[in-house]
Amino acid sequence: MTEVSFHFNVPDRMGYACRLLRKAVRRNARVVVTGPQTLLSQLDRQLWTFEALDFIPHVHARSGQPLAPRLRHTPVWLAEQVQDAPHQDVLLNMGDELVNGFESFSRVIELVPVDGPARMAGRARWKHYADRGYVLQKHDVAQDPSA
């Protein structure tokens, strides 16, 4: 069964995602990041400039656009639809909606901001997973000084 982790009280989803992806790449994990196209484009730009001396290899896959075969082994994929990605290891949901096809991944990470409609959407996703019997892990970013 898919392992589901919620990271709550994230003050800056974009910066937090960059740090999370850097950590994942250092551990040789393969991650698919999903969310609205505008958010993925913003994350794509931020990953290029996140650290001056630290590159996070990634591909921004857009539906219907073919990619060179050599890019299929890139560890981080930004994809609006998970079926556009070449693996089902870790899924990082940057959006407010439940991701169709999440259950094909070994692990799902949900980022939930401090407040607002996105926080309410996160609660709805929590309820969806819990109602279906997924064991949920909770990580409160506000309680972790290293986040």
Disulfide bonds with the S-S distance in Angstrom:
none
